[in-house]
Amino acid sequence: MKSDIDEINQLFADYDQIQELQISFSKEKCTYDLKLILKDDIQEIFTNCLLVNFYNIKFLNVQNLGNSFTQWAGLHIIKRNDGWEYCNYELIQIEEEDVYFSFYNFDYEIISLF
């Protein structure tokens, strides 16, 4: 798994259709984690996907999720430098405001769904 901000921001340009969105609670850390699987074409069955895990999410705001498929175009991760505890990064959506949250850490990888 990787955690390079520049690379994932480039991948978000290609992978922007939501295949899976899962929020889970970690009893050990008492935090919420978010798993996001994005595809470049939701209609294509056999294709690569971008799996992103966000750890210790805060201030989650999601709008306009649903319909036939949901596209989150313009996702972008920003490194925070304001000293908020456990909020090292933000996920924003450029030009839209359908999703926003802060988080402590993340990792990602390209996976195949066959």
Contacts in CASP RR format, 6 or more apart in sequence:
PFRMAT RR
TARGET T0000
AUTHOR 0000-0000-0000
METHOD contacts of the structure
MODEL  1
MKSDIDEINQLFADYDQIQELQISFSKEKCTYDLKLILKDDIQEIFTNCL
LVNFYNIKFLNVQNLGNSFTQWAGLHIIKRNDGWEYCNYELIQIEEEDVY
FSFYNFDYEIISLF
1 53 0 8 1.000
1 107 0 8 1.000
1 108 0 8 1.000
1 109 0 8 1.000
2 8 0 8 1.000
2 107 0 8 1.000
2 108 0 8 1.000
2 109 0 8 1.000
3 105 0 8 1.000
3 106 0 8 1.000
3 107 0 8 1.000
3 108 0 8 1.000
5 77 0 8 1.000
5 79 0 8 1.000
5 89 0 8 1.000
8 52 0 8 1.000
8 77 0 8 1.000
8 106 0 8 1.000
8 108 0 8 1.000
9 75 0 8 1.000
9 76 0 8 1.000
9 77 0 8 1.000
11 50 0 8 1.000
11 108 0 8 1.000
11 110 0 8 1.000
12 38 0 8 1.000
12 50 0 8 1.000
12 74 0 8 1.000
12 75 0 8 1.000
12 76 0 8 1.000
13 74 0 8 1.000
14 40 0 8 1.000
14 50 0 8 1.000
15 38 0 8 1.000
15 39 0 8 1.000
15 40 0 8 1.000
15 49 0 8 1.000
15 50 0 8 1.000
16 38 0 8 1.000
16 40 0 8 1.000
16 71 0 8 1.000
16 72 0 8 1.000
16 73 0 8 1.000
16 74 0 8 1.000
16 75 0 8 1.000
17 38 0 8 1.000
17 39 0 8 1.000
17 40 0 8 1.000
17 41 0 8 1.000
17 42 0 8 1.000
17 69 0 8 1.000
17 70 0 8 1.000
17 71 0 8 1.000
18 36 0 8 1.000
18 37 0 8 1.000
18 38 0 8 1.000
18 39 0 8 1.000
18 42 0 8 1.000
18 65 0 8 1.000
18 69 0 8 1.000
18 70 0 8 1.000
18 71 0 8 1.000
18 72 0 8 1.000
19 37 0 8 1.000
19 38 0 8 1.000
19 39 0 8 1.000
19 42 0 8 1.000
19 49 0 8 1.000
19 113 0 8 1.000
20 35 0 8 1.000
20 36 0 8 1.000
20 37 0 8 1.000
21 34 0 8 1.000
21 35 0 8 1.000
21 36 0 8 1.000
21 37 0 8 1.000
21 65 0 8 1.000
22 34 0 8 1.000
22 35 0 8 1.000
22 36 0 8 1.000
23 32 0 8 1.000
23 33 0 8 1.000
23 34 0 8 1.000
23 35 0 8 1.000
23 57 0 8 1.000
23 60 0 8 1.000
24 32 0 8 1.000
24 33 0 8 1.000
24 35 0 8 1.000
25 31 0 8 1.000
25 32 0 8 1.000
25 33 0 8 1.000
26 32 0 8 1.000
26 33 0 8 1.000
29 56 0 8 1.000
31 55 0 8 1.000
31 56 0 8 1.000
31 57 0 8 1.000
31 86 0 8 1.000
31 104 0 8 1.000
32 56 0 8 1.000
32 57 0 8 1.000
32 60 0 8 1.000
33 53 0 8 1.000
33 54 0 8 1.000
33 55 0 8 1.000
33 56 0 8 1.000
33 57 0 8 1.000
34 53 0 8 1.000
34 54 0 8 1.000
34 57 0 8 1.000
34 60 0 8 1.000
34 101 0 8 1.000
34 103 0 8 1.000
35 51 0 8 1.000
35 52 0 8 1.000
35 53 0 8 1.000
35 54 0 8 1.000
36 51 0 8 1.000
36 52 0 8 1.000
36 53 0 8 1.000
36 54 0 8 1.000
37 49 0 8 1.000
37 50 0 8 1.000
37 51 0 8 1.000
37 52 0 8 1.000
37 111 0 8 1.000
38 49 0 8 1.000
38 50 0 8 1.000
38 52 0 8 1.000
38 72 0 8 1.000
39 47 0 8 1.000
39 49 0 8 1.000
39 50 0 8 1.000
40 47 0 8 1.000
40 48 0 8 1.000
41 47 0 8 1.000
42 69 0 8 1.000
45 113 0 8 1.000
46 112 0 8 1.000
46 113 0 8 1.000
46 114 0 8 1.000
47 112 0 8 1.000
47 113 0 8 1.000
48 110 0 8 1.000
48 111 0 8 1.000
48 112 0 8 1.000
48 113 0 8 1.000
49 110 0 8 1.000
49 111 0 8 1.000
49 112 0 8 1.000
49 113 0 8 1.000
50 108 0 8 1.000
50 109 0 8 1.000
50 110 0 8 1.000
50 111 0 8 1.000
51 108 0 8 1.000
51 109 0 8 1.000
51 110 0 8 1.000
51 111 0 8 1.000
52 106 0 8 1.000
52 107 0 8 1.000
52 108 0 8 1.000
53 106 0 8 1.000
53 107 0 8 1.000
53 108 0 8 1.000
54 91 0 8 1.000
54 101 0 8 1.000
54 103 0 8 1.000
54 105 0 8 1.000
54 106 0 8 1.000
55 103 0 8 1.000
55 104 0 8 1.000
55 105 0 8 1.000
55 106 0 8 1.000
56 86 0 8 1.000
56 103 0 8 1.000
56 104 0 8 1.000
56 105 0 8 1.000
57 101 0 8 1.000
57 102 0 8 1.000
57 103 0 8 1.000
58 86 0 8 1.000
58 87 0 8 1.000
58 101 0 8 1.000
58 102 0 8 1.000
58 103 0 8 1.000
59 87 0 8 1.000
59 100 0 8 1.000
59 101 0 8 1.000
59 102 0 8 1.000
60 100 0 8 1.000
60 101 0 8 1.000
61 99 0 8 1.000
61 100 0 8 1.000
61 101 0 8 1.000
62 98 0 8 1.000
62 99 0 8 1.000
63 97 0 8 1.000
63 98 0 8 1.000
63 99 0 8 1.000
64 70 0 8 1.000
64 98 0 8 1.000
65 98 0 8 1.000
72 93 0 8 1.000
72 96 0 8 1.000
72 98 0 8 1.000
72 99 0 8 1.000
73 93 0 8 1.000
73 95 0 8 1.000
73 96 0 8 1.000
74 93 0 8 1.000
74 94 0 8 1.000
74 95 0 8 1.000
74 96 0 8 1.000
75 91 0 8 1.000
75 92 0 8 1.000
75 93 0 8 1.000
75 94 0 8 1.000
75 99 0 8 1.000
76 91 0 8 1.000
76 92 0 8 1.000
76 93 0 8 1.000
76 94 0 8 1.000
77 89 0 8 1.000
77 90 0 8 1.000
77 91 0 8 1.000
77 106 0 8 1.000
78 89 0 8 1.000
78 90 0 8 1.000
78 92 0 8 1.000
79 88 0 8 1.000
79 89 0 8 1.000
80 87 0 8 1.000
80 88 0 8 1.000
80 89 0 8 1.000
80 90 0 8 1.000
80 102 0 8 1.000
84 102 0 8 1.000
86 104 0 8 1.000
87 102 0 8 1.000
87 103 0 8 1.000
87 104 0 8 1.000
88 103 0 8 1.000
88 104 0 8 1.000
88 105 0 8 1.000
89 102 0 8 1.000
89 103 0 8 1.000
89 104 0 8 1.000
89 105 0 8 1.000
89 106 0 8 1.000
90 100 0 8 1.000
90 101 0 8 1.000
90 102 0 8 1.000
90 103 0 8 1.000
91 99 0 8 1.000
91 100 0 8 1.000
91 101 0 8 1.000
91 102 0 8 1.000
91 103 0 8 1.000
92 99 0 8 1.000
92 100 0 8 1.000
93 99 0 8 1.000
93 100 0 8 1.000
END
